[in-house]
Amino acid sequence: MNKLDWNDAEDVAFALMDKFPDQDPLKLSFPTLHKMILELADFGGDPNASNEARLESIQMAWYEEVK
């Protein structure tokens, strides 16, 4: 299986939902969200390749799944 990357917003969102089921994605700061994404076992993206737009798209995909 290929590792997840910053562009895989929906897949990263599903992985975050599985690992952190009690989190409200809208209450997370981007630095906290970044740290959580890097903790995912299936995530292989470059930690420095992240930016606000990518984090926001992951956050919104996660929110859409849990609302």
C-alpha positions in Angstrom: 0.0 0.0 0.0 1.2 3.5 -0.8 1.8 5.9 2.0 -0.6 8.8 2.4 0.6 12.3 1.4 -0.7 15.9 2.0 -2.7 15.7 -1.2 -4.8 12.7 0.0 -7.1 14.9 2.0 -10.0 12.4 2.2 -7.9 9.4 3.0 -6.0 11.3 5.6 -9.3 12.4 7.1 -10.5 8.8 7.3 -7.3 7.8 9.0 -7.6 10.7 11.5 -11.2 9.7 12.3 -10.1 6.1 13.0 -7.2 7.2 15.2 -8.8 10.1 17.0 -12.6 9.3 17.0 -13.5 11.8 19.8 -11.8 14.8 18.2 -13.7 17.7 16.8 -11.6 18.7 13.7 -12.8 22.3 13.8 -11.4 22.8 17.3 -7.9 21.8 16.3 -5.2 24.4 15.5 -3.2 23.7 12.4 0.0 23.0 14.3 -2.0 20.3 16.4 -3.5 18.9 13.2 -0.1 18.7 11.5 1.3 16.8 14.5 -1.7 14.4 14.5 -1.3 13.7 10.8 2.4 13.0 11.2 1.5 10.4 13.9 -0.6 8.4 11.5 1.1 5.0 10.7 0.1 5.2 7.0 1.3 8.8 6.5 4.5 9.2 4.5 4.4 12.8 3.4 7.3 15.2 3.9 6.6 17.1 7.2 7.8 20.3 5.6 5.6 20.0 2.5 2.5 20.9 4.5 0.9 24.3 4.2 -2.3 26.0 5.5 -4.3 25.2 2.4 -3.5 21.5 2.6 -4.2 21.3 6.3 -7.5 23.1 5.8 -8.6 20.7 3.1 -7.8 17.8 5.4 -9.6 19.5 8.3 -12.7 20.1 6.1 -12.7 16.6 4.7 -12.6 15.3 8.3 -15.4 17.6 9.3 -17.6 16.6 6.4 -17.2 12.9 7.5 -18.1 13.4 11.1 -20.9 16.0 11.0 
